[in-house]
């Protein structure tokens, strides 16, 4: 009998549900999206988007995933520059059950019935008539996934359309394996969607490999399928594609950082650059940029103390490397792949590579220069994405190891 199934390709991105904070999604090079519950530490649903989007000219690879603001659907950005909107009955039922629980808790709070609220278990359910459920691996293929709409982020130019419409034998350049030309592959590569992020006002920021950021109005109320993705602005100025996107809490300002370690600020309505001094006191809905004042300590030299690894004084590779270097480990910006601020704004999780064996680091937020982190190891390849999940007021960190095909869950435990 089947005991467990998971990704068999590089895990590229993680996304946490906006309402059910114990639920998160992962997307992989194996062509699948999977839903996980951090509370039960189980896989809840799996969907092969490559089987739906693939084909002779379709996309079989995607780089990013995000939940819609209402939590009922998923948006995937693929290598052909398309945004693909998927819905699943599991997500619909889970959101409905969550809203029923919140309504009942609100009524209990007003009526003063605390005991029933304390005893109620918060369990994700796929049954629309019940408030709790238990899922086995046999249920994974019973959830109905469907493609709602698919749309290119940016319209193709006439030159691009001409290249893509030419017969294969007329395309210039030597053909590669599979019959595609280098020029066509280059156009496809530049259109690839690399990162997506929703704001609290249903704006969607989309970063493409051509170094552009598209601001899209995403609204489901009273809109037809084709009108759900309406581009309102384009941000130009990056010298490399943006790897992280974060909106301000009011959704009016967007910050983006790229592979060249540049941090830009944008007006989310016009796409124009905003001076950094004008947004120095801005409150951000999230923080995933590896550069910026609040994360300066994550990129600087780390002084390891006696027990920064959280192992009660036990020796590990981090401390051994630090000891051999006089107690100091130099961490450059290139060693930090991803960061994420906790929902309450007090902690910063950092995923790294090369330095100290692909570690997870946990800092206080903001993270000043010379801050000392807690360091944990386990991944066998660079950590390429990291996020916080929570359930029953218990905070956890999830990390994607990329080529090791693993997703780790770490419990955040206060130091004694």
WOHUZI-V690187 format. One record per pair of residues at least 24 apart in sequence whose ideal C-beta (glycine too) atoms are under 10 Angstrom apart, sorted by the first residue. I is the first residue (numbers start at 0). GAP is how many residues later the second one is. If there is no record, write none. Layout:
# WOHUZI-V690187
i->I gap->GAP
i->I gap->GAP
This chain:
# WOHUZI-V690187
i->0 gap->136
i->0 gap->137
i->1 gap->134
i->1 gap->135
i->1 gap->136
i->1 gap->138
i->2 gap->134
i->3 gap->38
i->3 gap->39
i->3 gap->133
i->4 gap->27
i->4 gap->29
i->4 gap->38
i->4 gap->41
i->4 gap->132
i->4 gap->135
i->5 gap->24
i->5 gap->26
i->5 gap->28
i->5 gap->30
i->5 gap->37
i->5 gap->40
i->5 gap->399
i->5 gap->400
i->5 gap->401
i->6 gap->24
i->6 gap->25
i->6 gap->26
i->6 gap->27
i->6 gap->36
i->6 gap->39
i->6 gap->393
i->6 gap->398
i->6 gap->399
i->6 gap->400
i->7 gap->24
i->7 gap->397
i->8 gap->52
i->8 gap->394
i->8 gap->396
i->9 gap->371
i->9 gap->374
i->9 gap->390
i->9 gap->391
i->9 gap->392
i->9 gap->393
i->9 gap->394
i->9 gap->395
i->10 gap->370
i->10 gap->373
i->10 gap->374
i->10 gap->388
i->10 gap->389
i->10 gap->390
i->10 gap->391
i->10 gap->392
i->10 gap->393
i->10 gap->394
i->10 gap->395
i->10 gap->396
i->11 gap->49
i->11 gap->50
i->11 gap->51
i->11 gap->52
i->11 gap->53
i->11 gap->182
i->11 gap->372
i->11 gap->373
i->11 gap->388
i->11 gap->390
i->12 gap->49
i->12 gap->50
i->12 gap->51
i->12 gap->52
i->12 gap->53
i->12 gap->63
i->12 gap->64
i->12 gap->181
i->12 gap->182
i->12 gap->183
i->12 gap->325
i->12 gap->371
i->12 gap->372
i->12 gap->374
i->12 gap->387
i->13 gap->50
i->13 gap->51
i->13 gap->324
i->13 gap->326
i->13 gap->370
i->13 gap->371
i->13 gap->372
i->13 gap->373
i->13 gap->375
i->13 gap->384
i->13 gap->385
i->13 gap->386
i->13 gap->393
i->14 gap->49
i->14 gap->50
i->14 gap->51
i->14 gap->52
i->14 gap->59
i->14 gap->60
i->14 gap->61
i->14 gap->181
i->14 gap->182
i->14 gap->183
i->14 gap->370
i->14 gap->372
i->15 gap->50
i->15 gap->51
i->15 gap->270
i->15 gap->324
i->15 gap->327
i->15 gap->371
i->15 gap->372
i->15 gap->373
i->15 gap->374
i->15 gap->382
i->16 gap->50
i->16 gap->54
i->16 gap->57
i->16 gap->74
i->16 gap->77
i->16 gap->78
i->16 gap->81
i->16 gap->107
i->16 gap->372
i->17 gap->48
i->17 gap->49
i->17 gap->50
i->17 gap->51
i->17 gap->52
i->17 gap->53
i->17 gap->77
i->17 gap->180
i->17 gap->182
i->18 gap->48
i->18 gap->50
i->18 gap->51
i->18 gap->52
i->18 gap->53
i->18 gap->75
i->18 gap->76
i->18 gap->79
i->18 gap->80
i->18 gap->83
i->19 gap->47
i->19 gap->51
i->19 gap->71
i->19 gap->74
i->19 gap->75
i->19 gap->77
i->19 gap->78
i->19 gap->81
i->19 gap->102
i->19 gap->104
i->19 gap->369
i->19 gap->371
i->20 gap->322
i->20 gap->367
i->20 gap->368
i->20 gap->369
i->20 gap->370
i->20 gap->374
i->20 gap->375
i->21 gap->100
i->21 gap->101
i->21 gap->102
i->21 gap->367
i->21 gap->368
i->21 gap->369
i->21 gap->370
i->21 gap->372
i->21 gap->374
i->22 gap->44
i->22 gap->48
i->22 gap->67
i->22 gap->68
i->22 gap->71
i->22 gap->72
i->22 gap->75
i->22 gap->101
i->22 gap->366
i->22 gap->368
i->23 gap->41
i->23 gap->43
i->23 gap->363
i->23 gap->364
i->23 gap->365
i->23 gap->374
i->23 gap->383
i->23 gap->385
i->24 gap->40
i->24 gap->41
i->24 gap->42
i->24 gap->49
i->24 gap->51
i->24 gap->66
i->25 gap->39
i->25 gap->359
i->25 gap->372
i->25 gap->374
i->25 gap->381
i->26 gap->34
i->26 gap->35
i->26 gap->36
i->26 gap->37
i->26 gap->38
i->26 gap->39
i->26 gap->47
i->26 gap->49
i->26 gap->50
i->26 gap->358
i->26 gap->373
i->27 gap->33
i->27 gap->34
i->27 gap->37
i->27 gap->372
i->27 gap->374
i->27 gap->377
i->27 gap->379
i->28 gap->31
i->28 gap->32
i->28 gap->33
i->28 gap->34
i->28 gap->373
i->28 gap->374
i->28 gap->376
i->29 gap->31
i->29 gap->375
i->30 gap->28
i->30 gap->29
i->30 gap->30
i->30 gap->31
i->31 gap->30
i->32 gap->29
i->32 gap->32
i->32 gap->41
i->32 gap->43
i->32 gap->53
i->32 gap->55
i->32 gap->112
i->33 gap->106
i->33 gap->373
i->34 gap->39
i->34 gap->53
i->34 gap->55
i->34 gap->56
i->34 gap->59
i->34 gap->89
i->34 gap->105
i->34 gap->108
i->35 gap->353
i->35 gap->362
i->35 gap->371
i->35 gap->373
i->36 gap->57
i->36 gap->86
i->36 gap->87
i->36 gap->98
i->36 gap->352
i->36 gap->354
i->37 gap->350
i->37 gap->351
i->37 gap->352
i->37 gap->353
i->37 gap->356
i->37 gap->358
i->37 gap->359
i->37 gap->360
i->37 gap->371
i->37 gap->373
i->38 gap->82
i->38 gap->83
i->38 gap->84
i->38 gap->85
i->38 gap->350
i->38 gap->351
i->38 gap->352
i->38 gap->353
i->38 gap->355
i->38 gap->357
i->39 gap->83
i->39 gap->84
i->39 gap->94
i->39 gap->95
i->39 gap->351
i->40 gap->355
i->40 gap->368
i->41 gap->82
i->41 gap->92
i->41 gap->93
i->41 gap->94
i->41 gap->95
i->42 gap->92
i->42 gap->94
i->42 gap->97
i->42 gap->364
i->43 gap->46
i->43 gap->47
i->43 gap->50
i->43 gap->80
i->43 gap->82
i->43 gap->89
i->43 gap->91
i->43 gap->95
i->43 gap->96
i->43 gap->99
i->44 gap->43
i->44 gap->44
i->44 gap->45
i->44 gap->46
i->44 gap->49
i->44 gap->81
i->44 gap->90
i->44 gap->94
i->44 gap->95
i->44 gap->96
i->44 gap->97
i->44 gap->98
i->44 gap->100
i->45 gap->91
i->45 gap->94
i->45 gap->95
i->45 gap->97
i->45 gap->99
i->46 gap->27
i->46 gap->29
i->46 gap->39
i->46 gap->41
i->46 gap->43
i->46 gap->93
i->46 gap->94
i->46 gap->96
i->46 gap->97
i->46 gap->98
i->46 gap->99
i->47 gap->97
i->48 gap->25
i->48 gap->27
i->48 gap->29
i->48 gap->35
i->48 gap->37
i->48 gap->96
i->48 gap->98
i->49 gap->28
i->51 gap->32
i->51 gap->34
i->51 gap->93
i->51 gap->94
i->51 gap->95
i->51 gap->98
i->52 gap->25
i->52 gap->26
i->52 gap->27
i->52 gap->29
i->52 gap->31
i->52 gap->33
i->52 gap->94
i->52 gap->97
i->56 gap->107
i->57 gap->24
i->57 gap->92
i->58 gap->25
i->58 gap->91
i->58 gap->129
i->58 gap->133
i->58 gap->134
i->60 gap->131
i->61 gap->130
i->61 gap->131
i->62 gap->129
i->62 gap->130
i->62 gap->131
i->62 gap->132
i->62 gap->133
i->62 gap->144
i->62 gap->146
i->63 gap->128
i->63 gap->129
i->63 gap->130
i->63 gap->131
i->63 gap->132
i->63 gap->133
i->63 gap->142
i->63 gap->143
i->63 gap->181
i->63 gap->321
i->64 gap->131
i->65 gap->129
i->65 gap->130
i->65 gap->131
i->65 gap->132
i->65 gap->138
i->65 gap->140
i->65 gap->179
i->66 gap->24
i->66 gap->28
i->66 gap->131
i->67 gap->130
i->67 gap->134
i->67 gap->136
i->67 gap->150
i->67 gap->152
i->67 gap->160
i->68 gap->129
i->68 gap->130
i->68 gap->131
i->68 gap->132
i->68 gap->133
i->68 gap->134
i->68 gap->135
i->68 gap->149
i->68 gap->150
i->68 gap->151
i->69 gap->25
i->69 gap->132
i->69 gap->150
i->69 gap->151
i->70 gap->24
i->70 gap->27
i->70 gap->28
i->71 gap->24
i->71 gap->148
i->72 gap->73
i->72 gap->75
i->72 gap->76
i->72 gap->147
i->72 gap->155
i->73 gap->71
i->73 gap->74
i->74 gap->73
i->74 gap->74
i->74 gap->118
i->74 gap->121
i->74 gap->123
i->74 gap->129
i->74 gap->131
i->74 gap->141
i->74 gap->143
i->74 gap->153
i->74 gap->154
i->75 gap->71
i->75 gap->74
i->75 gap->117
i->75 gap->120
i->76 gap->76
i->76 gap->115
i->76 gap->116
i->76 gap->117
i->76 gap->118
i->76 gap->119
i->76 gap->129
i->76 gap->130
i->76 gap->131
i->77 gap->72
i->77 gap->75
i->77 gap->113
i->77 gap->114
i->77 gap->115
i->78 gap->109
i->78 gap->110
i->78 gap->112
i->78 gap->113
i->78 gap->114
i->78 gap->115
i->78 gap->130
i->79 gap->70
i->79 gap->72
i->79 gap->73
i->79 gap->107
i->79 gap->108
i->79 gap->109
i->79 gap->111
i->79 gap->112
i->79 gap->113
i->80 gap->70
i->80 gap->71
i->80 gap->72
i->80 gap->73
i->80 gap->74
i->80 gap->75
i->80 gap->106
i->80 gap->107
i->80 gap->108
i->80 gap->109
i->80 gap->110
i->80 gap->111
i->80 gap->112
i->80 gap->125
i->80 gap->127
i->80 gap->128
i->80 gap->129
i->80 gap->133
i->81 gap->68
i->81 gap->69
i->81 gap->70
i->81 gap->71
i->81 gap->109
i->81 gap->110
i->81 gap->111
i->81 gap->147
i->82 gap->66
i->82 gap->67
i->82 gap->68
i->82 gap->69
i->82 gap->70
i->82 gap->110
i->82 gap->113
i->82 gap->121
i->82 gap->123
i->82 gap->131
i->82 gap->133
i->82 gap->135
i->82 gap->145
i->82 gap->146
i->83 gap->63
i->83 gap->64
i->83 gap->65
i->83 gap->66
i->83 gap->67
i->83 gap->109
i->84 gap->61
i->84 gap->62
i->84 gap->63
i->84 gap->64
i->84 gap->65
i->84 gap->66
i->84 gap->133
i->84 gap->135
i->84 gap->140
i->84 gap->143
i->84 gap->144
i->85 gap->59
i->85 gap->60
i->85 gap->61
i->85 gap->62
i->85 gap->63
i->85 gap->64
i->86 gap->57
i->86 gap->58
i->86 gap->59
i->86 gap->60
i->86 gap->61
i->86 gap->62
i->87 gap->38
i->87 gap->55
i->87 gap->56
i->87 gap->57
i->87 gap->58
i->88 gap->37
i->88 gap->39
i->88 gap->53
i->88 gap->54
i->88 gap->55
i->88 gap->56
i->88 gap->57
i->89 gap->34
i->89 gap->35
i->89 gap->36
i->89 gap->45
i->89 gap->49
i->89 gap->50
i->89 gap->52
i->89 gap->53
i->89 gap->54
i->89 gap->55
i->90 gap->35
i->90 gap->52
i->90 gap->54
i->91 gap->34
i->91 gap->36
i->91 gap->52
i->92 gap->31
i->92 gap->32
i->92 gap->33
i->92 gap->34
i->92 gap->35
i->92 gap->36
i->92 gap->37
i->92 gap->40
i->92 gap->50
i->93 gap->30
i->93 gap->31
i->93 gap->32
i->93 gap->34
i->93 gap->39
i->95 gap->29
i->95 gap->32
i->96 gap->25
i->96 gap->26
i->96 gap->27
i->96 gap->28
i->96 gap->29
i->96 gap->30
i->96 gap->31
i->96 gap->32
i->96 gap->33
i->96 gap->34
i->96 gap->35
i->96 gap->36
i->97 gap->24
i->97 gap->26
i->97 gap->27
i->97 gap->33
i->99 gap->25
i->99 gap->28
i->99 gap->30
i->99 gap->31
i->100 gap->24
i->100 gap->30
i->100 gap->31
i->103 gap->27
i->120 gap->271
i->121 gap->269
i->121 gap->270
i->122 gap->268
i->123 gap->267
i->147 gap->72
i->147 gap->77
i->147 gap->80
i->148 gap->75
i->148 gap->76
i->148 gap->77
i->148 gap->78
i->148 gap->79
i->148 gap->80
i->149 gap->75
i->149 gap->79
i->150 gap->65
i->150 gap->74
i->150 gap->75
i->150 gap->76
i->150 gap->77
i->150 gap->78
i->150 gap->79
i->150 gap->80
i->151 gap->39
i->151 gap->41
i->151 gap->77
i->152 gap->38
i->152 gap->39
i->152 gap->40
i->152 gap->43
i->152 gap->51
i->152 gap->53
i->152 gap->54
i->152 gap->55
i->152 gap->57
i->152 gap->59
i->152 gap->61
i->152 gap->63
i->152 gap->76
i->152 gap->78
i->152 gap->81
i->153 gap->37
i->153 gap->39
i->153 gap->52
i->153 gap->54
i->153 gap->56
i->153 gap->58
i->153 gap->60
i->153 gap->77
i->153 gap->80
i->154 gap->76
i->155 gap->31
i->155 gap->35
i->156 gap->30
i->158 gap->28
i->159 gap->24
i->159 gap->27
i->159 gap->28
i->159 gap->30
i->159 gap->31
i->162 gap->24
i->163 gap->24
i->189 gap->51
i->191 gap->49
i->192 gap->48
i->193 gap->47
i->193 gap->48
i->193 gap->49
i->193 gap->51
i->193 gap->64
i->193 gap->65
i->194 gap->46
i->194 gap->47
i->194 gap->48
i->194 gap->49
i->194 gap->50
i->194 gap->61
i->194 gap->93
i->195 gap->49
i->196 gap->45
i->196 gap->47
i->196 gap->48
i->196 gap->49
i->196 gap->50
i->196 gap->57
i->196 gap->59
i->196 gap->88
i->196 gap->89
i->196 gap->91
i->197 gap->47
i->197 gap->49
i->197 gap->53
i->197 gap->87
i->198 gap->46
i->198 gap->47
i->198 gap->48
i->198 gap->49
i->198 gap->50
i->198 gap->51
i->198 gap->52
i->198 gap->53
i->198 gap->54
i->198 gap->55
i->198 gap->69
i->198 gap->86
i->198 gap->87
i->199 gap->47
i->199 gap->48
i->199 gap->49
i->199 gap->50
i->199 gap->51
i->199 gap->85
i->200 gap->46
i->200 gap->48
i->200 gap->49
i->200 gap->50
i->200 gap->51
i->200 gap->67
i->201 gap->49
i->202 gap->29
i->202 gap->30
i->202 gap->44
i->202 gap->48
i->202 gap->49
i->202 gap->51
i->202 gap->65
i->202 gap->66
i->203 gap->24
i->203 gap->25
i->203 gap->26
i->203 gap->27
i->203 gap->28
i->203 gap->41
i->203 gap->43
i->204 gap->28
i->204 gap->30
i->204 gap->37
i->204 gap->40
i->204 gap->41
i->204 gap->42
i->204 gap->49
i->204 gap->50
i->204 gap->51
i->204 gap->61
i->204 gap->63
i->205 gap->25
i->205 gap->28
i->205 gap->36
i->205 gap->39
i->206 gap->28
i->206 gap->31
i->206 gap->34
i->206 gap->35
i->206 gap->36
i->206 gap->37
i->206 gap->38
i->206 gap->49
i->206 gap->51
i->207 gap->26
i->207 gap->33
i->207 gap->34
i->208 gap->31
i->208 gap->32
i->208 gap->33
i->209 gap->26
i->209 gap->28
i->209 gap->31
i->210 gap->24
i->210 gap->25
i->210 gap->26
i->210 gap->27
i->210 gap->28
i->210 gap->29
i->210 gap->30
i->210 gap->31
i->210 gap->47
i->210 gap->48
i->210 gap->49
i->211 gap->24
i->211 gap->25
i->211 gap->26
i->211 gap->29
i->211 gap->30
i->211 gap->59
i->212 gap->24
i->212 gap->25
i->212 gap->28
i->212 gap->29
i->212 gap->32
i->212 gap->41
i->212 gap->43
i->212 gap->45
i->212 gap->51
i->212 gap->53
i->212 gap->58
i->213 gap->57
i->214 gap->39
i->214 gap->51
i->214 gap->52
i->214 gap->53
i->214 gap->54
i->214 gap->55
i->214 gap->56
i->216 gap->52
i->230 gap->40
i->231 gap->36
i->231 gap->37
i->231 gap->38
i->231 gap->39
i->232 gap->33
i->232 gap->34
i->232 gap->35
i->232 gap->36
i->232 gap->37
i->232 gap->38
i->232 gap->39
i->233 gap->32
i->233 gap->36
i->233 gap->37
i->234 gap->29
i->234 gap->30
i->234 gap->31
i->234 gap->32
i->234 gap->33
i->234 gap->35
i->234 gap->36
i->234 gap->37
i->234 gap->38
i->235 gap->30
i->235 gap->35
i->235 gap->36
i->235 gap->37
i->236 gap->25
i->236 gap->27
i->236 gap->29
i->236 gap->34
i->236 gap->35
i->236 gap->36
i->237 gap->24
i->237 gap->26
i->241 gap->47
i->242 gap->45
i->242 gap->46
i->242 gap->47
i->242 gap->94
i->242 gap->95
i->243 gap->42
i->243 gap->43
i->243 gap->44
i->243 gap->45
i->243 gap->46
i->243 gap->47
i->243 gap->48
i->243 gap->94
i->243 gap->95
i->243 gap->96
i->244 gap->41
i->244 gap->43
i->244 gap->44
i->245 gap->36
i->245 gap->38
i->245 gap->39
i->245 gap->40
i->245 gap->41
i->245 gap->42
i->245 gap->43
i->245 gap->46
i->245 gap->95
i->246 gap->35
i->246 gap->37
i->246 gap->38
i->246 gap->39
i->247 gap->31
i->247 gap->34
i->247 gap->35
i->247 gap->36
i->247 gap->37
i->247 gap->38
i->248 gap->33
i->248 gap->34
i->248 gap->35
i->248 gap->36
i->248 gap->37
i->249 gap->32
i->249 gap->33
i->249 gap->35
i->250 gap->34
i->251 gap->27
i->251 gap->30
i->252 gap->25
i->252 gap->26
i->252 gap->29
i->252 gap->30
i->252 gap->31
i->253 gap->25
i->253 gap->30
i->254 gap->24
i->254 gap->27
i->254 gap->29
i->254 gap->31
i->254 gap->32
i->254 gap->33
i->254 gap->34
i->254 gap->36
i->254 gap->37
i->255 gap->32
i->255 gap->33
i->256 gap->31
i->256 gap->32
i->256 gap->33
i->256 gap->34
i->256 gap->35
i->256 gap->38
i->256 gap->82
i->257 gap->31
i->257 gap->33
i->258 gap->31
i->258 gap->75
i->259 gap->31
i->260 gap->28
i->260 gap->29
i->260 gap->30
i->260 gap->38
i->260 gap->72
i->260 gap->73
i->260 gap->75
i->261 gap->29
i->262 gap->26
i->262 gap->27
i->262 gap->28
i->262 gap->29
i->262 gap->30
i->263 gap->25
i->282 gap->62
i->283 gap->57
i->283 gap->61
i->284 gap->56
i->285 gap->54
i->285 gap->55
i->285 gap->57
i->285 gap->59
i->285 gap->101
i->285 gap->102
i->286 gap->52
i->286 gap->53
i->286 gap->54
i->286 gap->55
i->286 gap->58
i->286 gap->61
i->286 gap->78
i->286 gap->79
i->287 gap->50
i->287 gap->51
i->287 gap->52
i->287 gap->53
i->287 gap->97
i->287 gap->98
i->287 gap->99
i->288 gap->49
i->288 gap->50
i->288 gap->52
i->289 gap->43
i->289 gap->44
i->289 gap->45
i->289 gap->46
i->289 gap->47
i->289 gap->48
i->289 gap->49
i->289 gap->60
i->289 gap->61
i->289 gap->62
i->290 gap->42
i->290 gap->45
i->290 gap->48
i->291 gap->47
i->291 gap->74
i->291 gap->75
i->292 gap->73
i->292 gap->74
i->292 gap->75
i->293 gap->45
i->293 gap->47
i->293 gap->51
i->293 gap->54
i->293 gap->69
i->293 gap->71
i->293 gap->72
i->293 gap->73
i->293 gap->74
i->294 gap->41
i->294 gap->44
i->294 gap->46
i->294 gap->53
i->294 gap->55
i->294 gap->68
i->294 gap->70
i->294 gap->71
i->294 gap->72
i->294 gap->73
i->294 gap->76
i->295 gap->70
i->295 gap->71
i->295 gap->72
i->295 gap->73
i->295 gap->74
i->295 gap->75
i->296 gap->34
i->296 gap->51
i->296 gap->53
i->296 gap->64
i->296 gap->66
i->296 gap->67
i->296 gap->68
i->296 gap->69
i->296 gap->70
i->296 gap->71
i->296 gap->72
i->296 gap->73
i->296 gap->74
i->296 gap->75
i->296 gap->76
i->297 gap->33
i->297 gap->35
i->297 gap->37
i->297 gap->38
i->297 gap->41
i->297 gap->50
i->297 gap->51
i->297 gap->52
i->297 gap->54
i->297 gap->63
i->297 gap->65
i->297 gap->67
i->297 gap->69
i->297 gap->71
i->297 gap->73
i->297 gap->75
i->298 gap->32
i->298 gap->33
i->298 gap->34
i->298 gap->35
i->298 gap->36
i->298 gap->37
i->298 gap->40
i->298 gap->51
i->298 gap->68
i->298 gap->70
i->299 gap->30
i->299 gap->31
i->299 gap->32
i->299 gap->33
i->299 gap->67
i->299 gap->68
i->299 gap->69
i->299 gap->70
i->299 gap->71
i->300 gap->27
i->300 gap->28
i->300 gap->29
i->300 gap->30
i->300 gap->31
i->300 gap->68
i->300 gap->69
i->301 gap->25
i->301 gap->26
i->301 gap->27
i->301 gap->28
i->301 gap->29
i->301 gap->53
i->301 gap->54
i->301 gap->59
i->301 gap->61
i->301 gap->68
i->301 gap->69
i->301 gap->70
i->301 gap->71
i->301 gap->73
i->302 gap->24
i->302 gap->25
i->302 gap->26
i->302 gap->67
i->302 gap->68
i->302 gap->69
i->303 gap->24
i->303 gap->25
i->303 gap->52
i->303 gap->68
i->303 gap->69
i->303 gap->71
i->304 gap->67
i->306 gap->67
i->306 gap->108
i->307 gap->53
i->307 gap->54
i->307 gap->64
i->307 gap->65
i->307 gap->66
i->307 gap->67
i->307 gap->68
i->308 gap->47
i->308 gap->50
i->308 gap->64
i->308 gap->65
i->308 gap->66
i->308 gap->67
i->308 gap->68
i->309 gap->52
i->309 gap->63
i->309 gap->64
i->309 gap->65
i->309 gap->66
i->309 gap->100
i->309 gap->103
i->309 gap->105
i->310 gap->63
i->310 gap->64
i->310 gap->65
i->310 gap->66
i->311 gap->104
i->315 gap->40
i->315 gap->41
i->315 gap->43
i->315 gap->59
i->315 gap->60
i->315 gap->61
i->316 gap->39
i->316 gap->40
i->316 gap->42
i->316 gap->58
i->316 gap->60
i->317 gap->37
i->317 gap->38
i->317 gap->39
i->317 gap->41
i->317 gap->43
i->317 gap->55
i->317 gap->57
i->317 gap->58
i->317 gap->59
i->318 gap->37
i->318 gap->56
i->319 gap->36
i->320 gap->34
i->320 gap->35
i->320 gap->36
i->321 gap->34
i->321 gap->53
i->328 gap->26
i->328 gap->27
i->328 gap->46
i->329 gap->25
i->330 gap->24
i->330 gap->25
i->330 gap->28
i->330 gap->30
i->330 gap->42
i->334 gap->24
i->334 gap->47
i->335 gap->25
i->335 gap->47
i->336 gap->45
i->336 gap->46
i->336 gap->47
i->336 gap->48
i->336 gap->49
i->336 gap->63
i->336 gap->65
i->337 gap->44
i->337 gap->45
i->337 gap->46
i->337 gap->47
i->337 gap->48
i->337 gap->49
i->337 gap->61
i->337 gap->62
i->338 gap->24
i->338 gap->26
i->338 gap->28
i->338 gap->47
i->339 gap->25
i->339 gap->45
i->339 gap->46
i->339 gap->47
i->339 gap->48
i->339 gap->57
i->339 gap->58
i->339 gap->59
i->340 gap->24
i->340 gap->25
i->340 gap->26
i->340 gap->47
i->341 gap->45
i->341 gap->46
i->341 gap->48
i->341 gap->53
i->341 gap->55
i->341 gap->70
i->342 gap->45
i->342 gap->46
i->342 gap->47
i->342 gap->52
i->343 gap->44
i->343 gap->46
i->343 gap->51
i->345 gap->49
i->346 gap->27
i->346 gap->41
i->346 gap->48
i->346 gap->50
i->346 gap->65
i->347 gap->25
i->347 gap->38
i->347 gap->40
i->348 gap->24
i->348 gap->34
i->348 gap->37
i->348 gap->38
i->348 gap->39
i->348 gap->48
i->348 gap->49
i->348 gap->50
i->348 gap->61
i->348 gap->63
i->349 gap->25
i->349 gap->33
i->349 gap->36
i->349 gap->49
i->350 gap->28
i->350 gap->31
i->350 gap->32
i->350 gap->33
i->350 gap->34
i->350 gap->35
i->350 gap->36
i->350 gap->46
i->350 gap->48
i->350 gap->49
i->350 gap->50
i->350 gap->51
i->351 gap->27
i->351 gap->30
i->351 gap->31
i->351 gap->34
i->352 gap->26
i->352 gap->28
i->352 gap->29
i->352 gap->30
i->352 gap->31
i->352 gap->49
i->353 gap->28
i->357 gap->24
i->357 gap->25
i->357 gap->26
i->357 gap->41
i->357 gap->43
i->357 gap->44
i->357 gap->46
i->358 gap->24
i->358 gap->40
i->359 gap->26
i->359 gap->37
i->359 gap->39
i->359 gap->41
i->359 gap->48
i->359 gap->50
i->360 gap->25
i->361 gap->35
i->361 gap->48
i->361 gap->50
i->373 gap->38
i->373 gap->39
i->373 gap->41
i->375 gap->32
i->375 gap->34
i->377 gap->26
i->377 gap->28
i->377 gap->30
i->377 gap->32
i->378 gap->24
i->378 gap->25
i->378 gap->27
i->378 gap->28
i->378 gap->29
i->379 gap->24
i->379 gap->25
i->379 gap->26
i->380 gap->24
i->380 gap->25
i->382 gap->25
i->385 gap->24
i->387 gap->24
